[in-house]
């Protein structure tokens, strides 16, 4: 209005807007190997004895720090690889120094301006900022993500690809451990995969659930042949082919519930899948979306649309699993299909305070932030350090 003096709100109410500013003073990167307890983890046409993980420490001028983790599943699974994550974080880091890590929306906007695309690179930094926000506010991250919706998070256990009989035996052992939901790895030779599915389903106890996850490994014609050959069995089919379009064709030939994973790489993809009735559930991988901030947005859209979710990540130790647990804890149980806890597959812990696993579920203790403290002795000296 004409003649009205515009006075900044900070002058009228000092401290109301902004308050004391916390600044990022440094970002450090640590590299750690995660060897497998069972010797190897095999899926589709790939197999690894260990995974290369990166731990990020975001430091502030107030002495509070947050941690995050990014662990791509090798270089040929998704458009992501460990060395790329580290290079990308080093590229972004100078532009993040001096920003307030509590302003997570602004942090994500800054990362998107500093590095176009490459969401997995940004994930660990985003998670570390949530850890800081939780510590500053003395709240667990799940409270900040929407509040505690379930006290414990249902897990699935991965039955790694192997000989059909060995996979059936492994399923039996996992059921003895209290797990009730499983993801068996297929996506190799279709005839052998048919045998794998039949033998594993034959050992599945009543009431337990199983998904056959091809991880994009089948060609469309082979996927159609497999789902037709096991049409009499009760199971889920997960990401049979590489592209959304191929998976959509397979769904038309299958009477099984369909889970889409690797091709669900954005909010746009989820909305398209819902509109075209391409899936019955989605696999929401935190690092593929760029961290907890963007994963929460997609989670909340899925809640509004009635899309059931698996909440997990590509791989990781206790730090990555804690982020998974916090997002799942803040998701209503009837919309949460299952989650993963990858640190139980590794030979050694990389942090204390991670999710506690019992009877096929995991739970966080409710400490501020993520609630984890890395084993700094194990991590050793940082491989990169960017400071103001």
C-alpha positions, 0 to 999 in steps of 0.5 A: 500500500502507498505510504506504508513503511515496509519494515523487515519482519526480523526488525519487528520480531527479532529472532523470529525468522532464521534465528541463530544460523548454523553453518556447514564448516566441512564435509569429509568422505570415508571409504569402507568395504562391506564384505558379505557373510555368505561369501557373495551376493548374486542377482541377475547376471552379477555377483559381488563378494563385497560392496564399496560404501562411502560415509559422509560427515557434514560438520558445522561451526557449532560442533554438531555433525551429521552422517550419511552413507551411499553404497551403489550395488556395483557399477552396472546395476543402476546409473551409479557407482562408488567412485562417481558418488565420491567425485560428485560429492567433492564437486558439490562440497565447496558450494555447500560450505557456509550453508545452514544444513537445517534448511534441507530444502535449500540444501537440496536446491543448492545441490541441484544447482551445483550438479545436474542429475546424479541423485545418488551423489546427493543422497548421503549429504541430504541424509547427513543434514537430516541427522543434524536437524534431528540432533539440533531439535533433539528429535529422531528423524522419523518424527521429522519425517511425519511422526512415528507410524509403526513401532517396528519395520517389517523386513524381507530377506534376500535369497541370493541367486544360486543353485535351485536346491541351495536357494530352497535350503536358504529360504528354509533357514531364513524362515527358521530365523523368523522372517516371513517375507522374502525376495528371491533373485532370478533374472538369469537363464529363464529355464533355471529360473522357473526351477528356482521359483518352483523349488523355493515356493514349495518350501514357503510356509503358509502365510509367508510372502515371496517375490521373484526379483529379476532386477531387469535381467530378463528379455521381454519374451523370456519374462513372459515365458517365465510368468506363464510357466509359474502362473499356478504359484502364489508370488510377486513378480518384481522388475522382470525387464529393464524398461518400464514398457517391457515390464508393462507388457509382462504385466499384461501376461501375468496374473501375479502382483507386480512390483516395479523397482529400477524403472521407478526413478522419479515422481513422474515415473511413479505417477505414470505407473499409477495412471497406467496401472503398471504395478501393485507396489513400488520399490522406493530406494532412497539414494535413487531418488536423491535422499530422504527429502525427495523420497519423503515427497514420493512416499507421501504421494504414494500414500495419497494414491494408495500405492503400497511401498517397499522402502529400502536402498541399493545397499549399505551398512548401519547408517544407510539402514538407519535412514531406511528405518526412519522413513519406514517408521514414519510410514503407515503400516498398511501402506508399507509392504516391507524394507531391507536391513543390509547391515545384517549381510555384512561381516562387520558393523561400521556404526553403533546404534543402527536398527535392531533386528528381531523376528523379521522386523527392525526398529530404531531406539529413538535417539536424536537424529539418525541415532547412529555413531560411525566406528571412526577407528574402522573408517580411518582417515578421510579420503577427502576433506573439504573445509571453509 
